[in-house]
Amino acid sequence: MIDVRILTELPRHKNRRVLQVARRQLRNKRYVDMHHKGGESGDAMRTKRLIWASGAALAVSVASTALAFGSVSPAGATEGRPVYTWNGYQTKFDNDPGNGTPSWAWIYNGGSRNAVAIVEFYDGNRDVELRAYGHNTSHTLNYSRDIWRISICDFSGDNPFSDSSSKCSEWFY
């Protein structure tokens, strides 16, 4: 029996792998049953098939459910932290993205102005290069150290710090 909590805590690619394995096992089992030439009676064979198919169907449905809950993230995003939303803008960061870098951050501009993510690291330094210019654009950056917190600011023009009408969200941890 597969524990749902374990599947939801796995990285997204591992959930997909569980689903692929369960489907392959079900397909292989159907092939073997279809070509079975053993000495078991038809009723015994049907009962075995029904029990096995029920277990495989449960495994596939649990894996599918785990994948469905993980699909809230943006394309290419890693699991773990939620997507933070503010005034139509979205951001997310992960300190264990699984791509070989210490951290990763993403911003999406669903608002009417340009957007910048202020990324603050544990050492107190900040980065403001994660920007999305124009509506319905996004940008991703990998970083060489862990991220402590992130904030979203909207602005007009090219420079977020020369715009007096710029507004920023609270810090997301």
C-alpha positions in Angstrom: 0.0 0.0 0.0 1.4 3.4 -1.0 1.2 6.1 1.7 -0.2 9.3 0.1 1.9 11.5 2.4 5.1 10.0 1.0 4.1 10.7 -2.6 3.1 14.3 -1.9 6.5 14.9 -0.2 8.5 13.6 -3.1 9.9 15.9 -5.8 7.6 16.2 -8.8 9.8 14.1 -11.1 9.7 11.2 -8.6 5.9 11.3 -8.5 5.9 11.1 -12.3 8.3 8.1 -12.1 6.0 6.3 -9.6 3.1 6.8 -12.0 5.1 5.5 -15.0 6.2 2.4 -13.0 2.6 1.7 -11.9 1.3 2.0 -15.4 4.0 -0.3 -16.8 3.3 -2.9 -14.1 -0.4 -2.8 -14.9 0.4 -3.1 -18.7 2.8 -6.1 -18.1 0.4 -7.9 -15.8 -2.4 -7.6 -18.4 -0.1 -9.0 -21.1 0.9 -12.0 -18.9 -2.7 -12.7 -17.9 -3.9 -12.5 -21.5 -1.3 -15.1 -22.6 -1.6 -17.3 -19.5 -1.6 -21.0 -20.2 -1.3 -22.3 -16.7 -3.4 -24.9 -14.9 -5.5 -22.5 -12.7 -9.2 -22.5 -13.1 -10.9 -19.5 -14.8 -12.5 -18.3 -11.5 -9.2 -18.4 -9.6 -7.4 -16.5 -12.4 -10.2 -13.9 -12.6 -10.0 -13.4 -8.8 -6.3 -12.9 -8.9 -6.5 -10.5 -11.8 -9.3 -8.5 -10.0 -7.2 -8.2 -6.8 -4.0 -7.2 -8.7 -5.8 -4.7 -10.9 -7.5 -3.1 -7.9 -4.1 -2.6 -6.2 -2.5 -1.3 -9.4 -5.5 1.1 -10.0 -5.1 2.4 -6.5 -1.4 3.0 -7.0 -2.1 4.8 -10.2 -4.8 7.0 -8.7 -2.7 7.9 -5.7 0.2 8.8 -7.9 -2.1 10.8 -10.2 -3.5 12.7 -7.2 -0.1 13.5 -6.0 0.8 14.9 -9.4 -2.4 16.9 -9.6 -1.6 18.6 -6.3 1.9 19.5 -7.5 0.7 21.1 -10.7 0.0 24.5 -9.1 3.6 25.5 -9.7 4.8 27.4 -12.7 6.3 25.4 -15.6 9.7 24.3 -14.6 9.3 25.2 -11.0 10.4 23.0 -8.2 8.2 21.8 -5.4 8.5 22.9 -1.8 7.6 26.5 -1.2 4.3 28.0 -2.4 3.9 30.5 -5.2 3.5 33.9 -3.6 1.1 36.3 -5.2 0.8 40.1 -4.9 -1.3 42.5 -7.1 -1.2 40.0 -10.0 2.5 39.4 -9.8 3.9 36.0 -8.6 7.2 34.8 -7.3 8.7 31.6 -5.9 12.0 30.5 -4.6 13.6 27.2 -3.6 16.8 26.5 -1.7 17.1 23.0 -2.9 15.9 23.1 -6.5 17.5 19.8 -7.6 19.3 21.4 -10.6 22.8 21.6 -9.1 22.6 25.1 -7.8 22.1 26.2 -4.2 18.9 28.2 -4.9 16.5 29.2 -7.6 13.9 32.0 -7.9 11.2 32.8 -10.4 8.9 35.9 -11.1 5.8 36.2 -13.2 4.3 39.5 -14.3 0.5 39.3 -14.4 0.1 42.9 -13.5 -0.1 46.1 -15.5 3.4 47.4 -14.8 7.0 46.0 -14.8 8.0 43.7 -11.9 11.2 43.1 -9.9 11.9 40.6 -7.2 14.1 41.7 -4.4 15.9 38.6 -3.3 17.7 38.7 0.1 20.2 36.1 1.1 21.1 34.8 4.6 24.3 36.8 4.5 22.3 40.1 4.2 23.2 40.8 0.6 20.4 41.5 -1.9 19.9 40.9 -5.6 17.5 42.9 -7.9 18.3 41.3 -11.2 15.1 39.1 -11.3 12.8 41.2 -13.4 9.8 40.7 -15.7 9.2 43.5 -18.1 5.7 43.7 -19.6 2.4 41.9 -18.9 2.4 38.0 -19.0 6.2 37.6 -18.9 8.4 35.7 -16.5 12.1 35.3 -15.6 14.1 32.7 -13.7 17.5 32.9 -12.0 19.8 30.4 -10.3 21.8 31.7 -7.3 25.1 30.5 -5.7 23.8 30.8 -2.1 20.6 30.2 -0.2 17.7 32.7 -0.3 16.3 34.0 3.0 13.3 36.0 1.7 11.8 37.6 -1.3 9.7 40.6 -2.1 7.9 41.8 -5.3 7.9 45.4 -6.5 6.1 47.0 -9.4 7.4 49.9 -11.4 7.2 51.7 -14.7 10.2 52.5 -16.9 13.4 50.6 -16.9 14.7 51.2 -13.4 12.6 50.2 -10.4 14.6 52.5 -8.1 14.0 55.7 -10.1 10.2 55.3 -10.1 8.6 57.2 -7.2 5.3 55.4 -7.7 6.9 52.0 -7.2 5.2 49.8 -4.6 6.5 46.6 -2.9 4.9 43.6 -1.3 5.7 42.4 2.2 8.6 39.9 2.5 7.8 36.3 1.7 9.8 33.7 3.6 
